[in-house]
Amino acid sequence: MIGVVIPAHNEAMYIERCLRSVQKAAAHPALLGEPVTVLVILDACTDATGSIAEACGAITLTVDYHNVGQTRAAGAELLLKAGARWLAFTDSDSQVKANWLSCQTAFGADAVCGVVDVDDWTPHPPSVRLRYEARYQAVEGHRHIHGANLGVCAIAYRKAGGFRPLAAHEDVHLVQDLERNGARIIWTATNSVTTSARIDPRCREGFGDHLQSLA
C-alpha cells in the first residue's frame, strides 16, 4: 500500500482541506485500487486537529516531540511496519492535486521531489512575492526540496536511514542522504502542491520563515 504522512501541530484551520485533497488523490483511477493509508501525526496538539482528522477518515498518532524531523520519522516508521511500499509526505496547510500519488509512483524512481505553489500572497507585501518568484524555478530538473511535496520508496528510505530528528531542514537532509546512497531522484514540476503563505509558521526555519525573510 501507499502511505501518506502529514505532521500537524494545532492545524485545525487547515487540516480538513488538506485531507480532502489527499482523499481525492488516494481515489485516483491510475492507482488501480491500491490501498492508501493516510496518517496525521499530532505533535503536541491542543486544538481540534485530531478530531477533524479522524472525522475525515485519517488515522492519527499522538506524539509530543515539538520536532518535525522526529514527527515525520515516527509517521514513516508506523506506515512502513504496516506494509507501505511508498511514502508520500505533505504538510497540513497544503493541498495536493488529484493525481499527486499516481504521478509520484508512476515515475518508478526511488524518490520524487516536487514543487509548491502559494495559494494566497495577501499576508505579505508585494515585494515578497516578487523576490520569491524571481528565485524560484518551477521547472523540470529543479533542485527545490519541500516536505510538503516529497515521495520516497520504502527500500530507499530505509537505506538512507530515514528522517533525522531535526527541528528544521529534515527534508533536505533526507534527500541528501538518499543521494549519497545512489538513489534515483526525480525533480519534477509536473506535480505541484498548493501551500499557504501563512505568517504564523509552525516550523522554525521552514517555508513560512523563508517567505518572511524576503520581506
N, C-alpha and C positions, 0 to 999 in steps of 0.2 A: 504494500500500500504506500501511498504518498502521505507524508506528514507535514503539516503546516504549523510553524512555531510563531507565536505572537506574544512578545513581552508586553506587560502593561503595569503601569503604576498610576492609579487614580485616573483612568481614562474613560469614565462614564460618558463624557461628552462625545467621544469619537468611536468607541468600540463597536457599536451596533452597525454603523455604516461600513466599517472595516469588515466585519464578519459577513454582512450581507453580500459584499463584493466577493469575498472568498468562497462563499457558498455557490455563487454563480460559476466561479472558476472550477470548483470541485465537480460541478454537474456538466461540464463541457463534454459534448459528444466525442471529441477526439481522444478523451481518456478511456473510451471504450468500457466504461463502467468500473474502472479501477477504484477501489475504496480510497477515500481521502479522510484522514483524521485531523481535525483542527483543534489545536491546543493553545489556550491562553494561559500564560504564566503570570499569576497575580503576585507581583513583587511589592510587599508592604502596602497593599491597597487598603484604604479606609473608606472608600466610597462604594457605589453600586456596580462597579465594573464587573465583578464576579457574577452577580445575579443576572445582569444583562447578557453576559457571555453565555451563560448556561441556558437562558431563555432563547438564545439564537442557535442552540444546538451544539455549541462548542464544549469540549471538556476543559476543566480548569485544574491548575496546580498552584497551590498557595506556597509562597516562599517569603523569606524576609532577608534578602541579600542586599538590597539597595545597590545593586551592581548588575549592569546589563549583560556583561560577559557571563557571569555565573547564571543569570536567569536564562539566557539563550541556551547555554550548555545543559542546564537541567531539563529544559524542554526537549532538546535534541536527544538526550540520553533516554528519556521516557519513551519517546516515539521510536527510537532505534530498538529498544527492548521489546516494543510492541510489533516489530517487524517492518518498519518503514524502509523502503529501498531508496527513497529520495526525500530530502528535507528541503522545504521551501520556507523562507523567512521573510516576514514583513513586519511593519510597525502598526500599532493600534490607531494611529492618527493618519493612516494611509488607506487607499482603496486600490485594489488590483483590477486588472481587466479580466474579461470573461475567459480569455484564452491564456491567462497568466501561467497556469500549471501545465497545460498542454504544450505551450510554447517552450517552457523550460525543459521538459522531459524529451521533447521531440529532437533536440539538438544531439542527443546521445553523447553528451560531454560529461566530464567529471564535475564541473561547476558552471554556473551561468551567472554573470554579473550584469544586471540591467540598470537602466537609468530611472530618474524620477522627474515628474512634472509637478510644479507647485500649483495648488488648487486656487489660492486666493492671496494676492500680494498686498491687499489693503492694510494689514497690520504694520507694514513697513513703508518708509518713504520711497518715492520712485527711484531714487539713486541706488537703492539696494537691488532692485530688480535689474537695473541696467548693468551694474557691476557683476551680478551673478551670471546673467546671460552672456556677458562678454567673455567669461572664463569657462563656462560650462559647454562641453561638446557632446551633444546627444547624437552621436554617430556610431556606426559600426566600428569596432576596434577601439572604442573609448577606453579610458582607464579609471573610470569612476567606480567607487565601491560604496554600496549602500546596504545597510542591514534591512532596509525597507524593501529591497528587491534583490534577493540573493537565493540561489538554489544550489544544492550540492548532493551528489550521490552518497549513499551511506558508506560505501567502501572507501572513497576518497576522504570523507570527513573523518572517519576513524584513523586512517593512515596519517592524516595531518595532525591528529591529536585533539581535534575539536576546538571549540571556543576557549580562549584563555580567560581567566577570571579577572577581566579588566573593566574598570568603570567607564572606559571610553575606547573607541577605535578597535573594539574586539573583532569587528567585521574585517577591518583592514588586515589585522594580524592573521586571521584565519586564511584569507586569500593569499597572503604572503607565504604562510606555511604550506598551503596547497601547491603553490608554485614551486617551492623548494622540493616538494615531493614528486614533481613531474606531472602534476595534474593537468589535464586538458581543459582549459577555461575558455568559455565563450563570452566575449564582451559585446553585448548587443544593445541596440537602441530600438529594436522592434517590439520590445515587451516592457513598456514603461509602466510605472506605478505612480499614481497621484498621491501627493503627500501635502501636509499642511505647512504653512509658513508661520506657525504659532510663535508667539513671543514669550510663552511660558514653557520652554522645553523641559522634558523630564530627564534627559541625559546630558550632563555637562560635557562640553566639547563635541557634541553631536551636531546634527544638521541645523537645528534651531540656533545654536550658538554660532555656527558658521554664518548663517544669514545675518545675525545681529552684528557680527564682526565687520560686515560690509557696510554698515551704516556710516 
